[in-house]
Structures are given as structure tokens and as C-alpha cells.
Amino acid sequence: MKVTLNPDKEVVKVVKDGLKAKNGYCPCRIEIIEDNKCMCKEFREQIADPDFEGYCHCMLYYKSK
């Protein structure tokens, strides 16, 4: 398993700027709750699934098998 940043530098910049503006909470989600703190609960659960391969919700991170 490997988790990497999205290779699209513009996506990474936009998401990181959004994270800064929201104090580390996912810029793609409305609720400011602990589950939405980057790296969000949804993606942590996806990482734990050995069969999952793909991007996190905001497309900042990619998990490969």
C-alpha cells in the first residue's frame, strides 16, 4: 500500500489553500467536525480496506495497492 499526493500540482495547491483557510478541515465538506479533519475519517477507513485503490474525497491523496 502506498499513499501519495495527487500528481496534478494545481489540484494539490487548491486543496492545500482550502485546508489552510479551514484550519486543516476538508475544504470540500461543509461541516467542521473532527471526522473532516485532513486526513479525513472516510479516507482513513478507505486506506484500511486492502481492496480500495483511489483518491480521497477532495482528490489530494491517492492510495495505490
C-alpha positions as CSV (number, residue, x, y, z in Angstrom):
1,M,0.0,0.0,0.0
2,K,1.2,3.5,-0.8
3,V,-0.4,6.9,-0.3
4,T,0.8,9.8,-2.4
5,L,-0.2,13.3,-3.3
6,N,-2.2,13.9,-6.5
7,P,0.2,14.3,-9.4
8,D,-1.8,17.4,-10.6
9,K,0.0,20.2,-8.8
10,E,-2.9,22.7,-9.4
11,V,-5.3,20.4,-7.6
12,V,-2.8,20.0,-4.7
13,K,-2.4,23.8,-4.5
14,V,-6.1,24.5,-4.5
15,V,-6.8,21.8,-1.8
16,K,-3.9,22.9,0.4
17,D,-5.0,26.5,0.2
18,G,-8.5,25.4,1.2
19,L,-7.1,23.4,4.1
20,K,-5.2,26.5,5.3
21,A,-8.4,28.6,5.1
22,K,-10.4,26.0,7.1
23,N,-7.7,25.2,9.7
24,G,-7.0,21.8,8.4
25,Y,-10.6,20.7,7.8
26,C,-11.5,19.3,4.4
27,P,-12.4,22.3,2.1
28,C,-14.8,20.0,0.2
29,R,-17.0,19.5,3.2
30,I,-19.3,21.9,4.9
31,E,-19.3,20.5,8.5
32,I,-16.3,21.5,10.7
33,I,-16.2,18.2,12.7
34,E,-13.3,16.0,13.7
35,D,-14.2,13.4,11.1
36,N,-13.5,16.0,8.4
37,K,-10.0,17.0,9.6
38,C,-7.4,16.1,7.0
39,M,-6.7,13.2,6.5
40,C,-10.4,12.6,7.0
41,K,-12.0,9.6,8.6
42,E,-13.5,8.5,5.3
43,F,-10.1,8.2,3.7
44,R,-8.5,6.6,6.8
45,E,-11.2,3.9,6.5
46,Q,-10.6,3.5,2.8
47,I,-6.8,3.2,3.4
48,A,-7.6,0.4,5.9
49,D,-9.5,-1.5,3.2
50,P,-6.9,-3.7,1.3
51,D,-9.1,-3.7,-1.8
52,F,-9.5,0.1,-2.1
53,E,-7.5,2.0,-4.6
54,G,-8.2,5.6,-5.5
55,Y,-8.4,9.2,-4.4
56,C,-9.7,10.7,-1.2
57,H,-12.8,12.8,-1.3
58,C,-11.0,16.1,-2.2
59,M,-8.5,14.4,-4.5
60,L,-5.5,15.4,-2.5
61,Y,-4.3,11.9,-1.7
62,Y,-4.2,8.7,-3.8
63,K,-4.0,5.2,-2.3
64,S,-2.5,2.5,-4.5
65,K,-2.3,-1.2,-3.7
